Amino acid sequence: MDKKIILQKFIVDSGHCSRRQATELIRSGRVKVNGKVAELGQKVLLNDKVQVGEKILKIEIEKIYIILNKPVVYTCTNRKFKGEKNIFDLVENKNRLFAVGRLDKDSHGLVLVTNDGDITELITHPRYEHEKEYVVQLRIKNEELKIKEIASDLLKGIDISEGDGMVKAKEIEYLGQGKFKIILTSGKKRQIRRMFKALDLEVVDLVRVRIGSIELGELKTGEWRHLKKDEISRLLKVKS
């Protein structure tokens, strides 16, 4: 649930005036919240419509973009459960953040963490063609893997059922010893694991190494860092 703050603080944080002046404005009936005259001490949400006269006040929230090397067994949800490890326990930030392009508990690697509410569709929707690159290790059985057939099936499309239908890889490369590099431009829940399962193959390790132009690089497991300005610009650039 979004946190509420005292109306006076909202007015001050918007840069409109001092706290004392904000108190006087409210007392004089010149402040409205969502079209109704405000009361002194009233609490508001950051997305409430706060007006002084005809002027609508806004609090500019600093946009935060962080990349994290998620460890195995950590979840990417904002909901925390007792005894469960969560990526937000690793990131030192007081802002309300969320993960874009989640990884399941058994997978690890690059996760984007942000408070930018507009970025999810941009990064995850296929029409924007943001690539997600993974390195996948399969359990090797006694028989040899049919590399060409596997690649062909994944590029052509696999029915992963459960209402998600046909999905496919954009690119696939065999790295040897049961390991593949796979690039997707979409991301259904546990998609890669389900794609291989449809081919009767088991994924034993899955790491995401890239989202768009952002690479995991030398970031160690459990470590995180803020994106640089040029990285943010490249990440948010939409293909025409």
C-alpha atoms as one frame of an Amber mdcrd trajectory, in Angstrom:
protein
   0.000   0.000   0.000   1.318   3.475  -0.859   2.380   5.539   2.126   0.370
   8.622   3.112   2.020  11.844   4.282   0.752  14.931   6.110  -0.653  17.516
   3.704   1.611  20.273   5.052   4.652  18.125   4.257   3.326  17.441   0.742
   3.036  21.186   0.123   6.520  21.853   1.517   8.115  18.987  -0.455   6.528
  20.329  -3.641   8.584  23.496  -3.138   5.520  25.758  -2.996   6.164  27.376
   0.390   7.324  26.869   3.972   5.510  24.650   6.489   4.172  27.651   8.375
   2.811  29.152   5.161   1.352  25.769   4.182  -0.508  25.625   7.502  -1.984
  29.092   6.912  -3.042  28.166   3.366  -4.916  25.105   4.652  -6.560  27.067
   7.484  -7.725  29.705   5.036  -9.447  27.063   2.890  -7.272  27.741  -0.164
  -6.037  24.137  -0.437  -8.050  21.362  -2.070  -7.350  17.620  -2.234  -9.053
  15.761  -5.060 -11.480  18.671  -5.481 -12.476  18.984  -1.816 -11.381  21.683
   0.632  -8.582  20.248   2.754  -8.348  20.062   6.529  -5.336  20.763   8.701
  -3.465  17.531   9.502  -5.067  15.622   6.615  -2.988  12.850   5.080  -2.574
  12.427   1.318  -1.009  10.056  -1.207   1.692  11.240  -3.587  -0.663  10.755
  -6.536  -3.544  12.736  -4.971  -4.521  15.980  -6.715  -3.407  18.772  -4.383
  -4.275  22.348  -5.373  -3.504  25.792  -3.984  -5.963  28.005  -5.777  -5.714
  26.943  -9.418  -2.141  25.652  -9.101  -1.705  21.865  -8.947   1.237  20.831
  -6.778   3.518  17.899  -7.569   6.354  16.223  -5.713   9.152  15.318  -8.057
  10.346  11.868  -7.058  13.903  10.950  -7.993  13.860   8.074 -10.445  16.047
   5.200  -9.287  17.494   2.515 -11.563  19.502  -0.300 -10.010  20.883  -3.557
 -11.378  21.329  -6.489  -9.036  22.979  -9.860  -9.448  20.201 -11.933  -7.900
  21.289 -15.047  -6.026  19.442 -18.360  -6.290  16.516 -18.865  -3.816  15.797
 -15.125  -3.581  12.343 -13.957  -4.707  11.616 -10.804  -6.736   8.248  -9.911
  -5.234   7.339  -6.897  -3.086   5.391  -9.229  -0.829   7.579 -10.614   1.931
   6.940 -13.890   3.702   8.509 -15.194   6.903  11.587 -17.299   6.259  11.783
 -16.302   2.589  14.780 -14.484   1.128  13.894 -11.399  -0.927  15.977  -9.259
  -3.296  14.785  -6.091  -1.551  16.657  -7.238   1.553  19.852  -6.877  -0.512
  19.233  -3.395  -1.931  19.911  -0.508   0.452  17.298   2.063  -0.512  14.437
   3.666   1.425  12.276   4.203  -1.659   9.463   1.844  -2.638  11.026  -0.200
  -5.433   9.911  -3.066  -7.637  11.593  -5.538  -9.956  11.236  -5.302 -13.735
  11.555  -8.625 -15.532  11.520 -10.972 -12.559  13.520 -14.170 -12.179  12.128
 -17.225 -10.428  13.655 -18.502  -7.188  15.737 -21.177  -8.925  17.305 -18.713
 -11.388  19.933 -16.036 -10.858  21.568 -13.107 -12.573  20.605  -9.635 -13.715
  17.467  -8.029 -12.275  16.470  -4.414 -12.822  15.092  -2.676  -9.717  13.420
   0.742  -9.963  10.693   3.106  -8.752   9.875   4.190 -12.317   6.300   2.987
 -12.775   6.350   3.524 -16.542   9.303   1.279 -17.312   7.736  -2.185 -16.950
   5.900  -2.253 -20.270   8.838  -0.617 -22.042  11.239  -3.345 -20.923   8.938
  -6.362 -21.025   6.552  -5.841 -23.965   7.689  -7.625 -27.160   6.882  -4.656
 -29.401   9.787  -2.676 -27.933  12.195  -5.520 -28.754  14.216  -5.254 -25.552
  16.358  -8.378 -25.605  16.904 -10.543 -22.529  19.930 -12.815 -22.763  20.316
 -15.998 -20.727  22.861 -18.768 -20.304  21.117 -22.072 -19.683  22.638 -25.337
 -18.491  20.756 -28.554 -19.263  21.028 -31.871 -17.489  22.969 -34.038 -19.932
  21.688 -37.573 -20.305  23.630 -40.483 -21.737  22.505 -39.794 -25.292  23.854
 -36.852 -27.260  21.782 -33.704 -27.474  20.210 -33.077 -30.859  21.507 -29.517
 -31.073  20.145 -28.573 -34.489  16.677 -29.928 -33.703  16.551 -28.143 -30.344
  17.616 -24.828 -31.879  15.151 -25.189 -34.732  12.236 -25.939 -32.404  13.018
 -23.025 -30.069  13.377 -20.546 -32.935  10.250 -21.798 -34.689   8.134 -21.762
 -31.537   7.121 -24.080 -28.684   3.697 -24.543 -27.124   4.263 -24.159 -23.368
   0.532 -24.543 -22.608  -1.132 -23.185 -19.428  -2.806 -20.545 -21.565   0.457
 -19.031 -22.817   0.471 -20.903 -26.136   3.341 -20.589 -28.601   6.549 -18.822
 -27.578   9.921 -18.720 -29.281  13.510 -17.593 -28.910  14.925 -14.747 -30.988
  18.399 -16.287 -31.037  19.989 -19.472 -29.702  23.592 -20.612 -29.632  25.061
 -23.861 -28.339  28.067 -23.259 -26.061  28.993 -26.906 -25.501  28.558 -29.407
 -22.660  24.773 -28.954 -22.506  24.937 -25.167 -22.247  22.990 -22.717 -24.444
  22.859 -18.955 -24.878  19.266 -17.852 -25.495  17.858 -14.411 -26.357  14.172
 -13.617 -25.813  12.097 -10.505 -26.505   9.169 -11.688 -24.383   8.951 -13.266
 -20.975   6.231 -15.568 -19.742   6.491 -17.077 -16.273   9.385 -19.578 -16.183
   9.336 -19.458 -19.989  12.759 -20.932 -20.739  12.345 -23.825 -18.316   8.932
 -24.593 -19.798  10.263 -24.397 -23.377  12.919 -27.004 -22.671  10.507 -29.115
 -20.634   8.253 -29.275 -23.709  11.240 -30.869 -25.471  11.689 -33.316 -22.557
  14.838 -31.506 -21.398  15.618 -30.315 -17.865  17.191 -26.947 -17.011  19.540
 -27.244 -14.025  20.930 -23.692 -14.087  19.672 -20.453 -15.610  21.393 -17.075
 -15.396  20.292 -13.827 -17.033  23.312 -11.881 -18.250  21.732  -8.985 -20.156
  18.591  -6.841 -20.434  18.644  -4.612 -23.509  21.961  -2.761 -23.454  22.602
  -3.472 -19.748  24.989  -6.334 -19.052  25.639  -8.164 -15.799  29.376  -7.818
 -16.343  31.592  -8.361 -13.300  28.856  -7.725 -10.734  29.188 -10.443  -8.109
  26.322 -12.530  -6.746  24.250 -10.473  -4.302  25.873  -7.185  -5.319  24.073
  -4.212  -6.887  24.812  -0.769  -8.275  23.002   2.279  -9.636  22.895   2.605
 -13.407  24.923   5.417 -14.928  23.162   8.210 -16.838  24.255   6.919 -20.241
  23.101   3.394 -19.325  19.669   4.730 -18.343  19.402   6.673 -21.614  20.213
   3.575 -23.683  17.864   1.390 -21.657  14.911   3.762 -22.063  15.487   4.366
 -25.760  12.553   2.971 -27.721  13.011   1.563 -31.215  10.941   3.440 -33.781
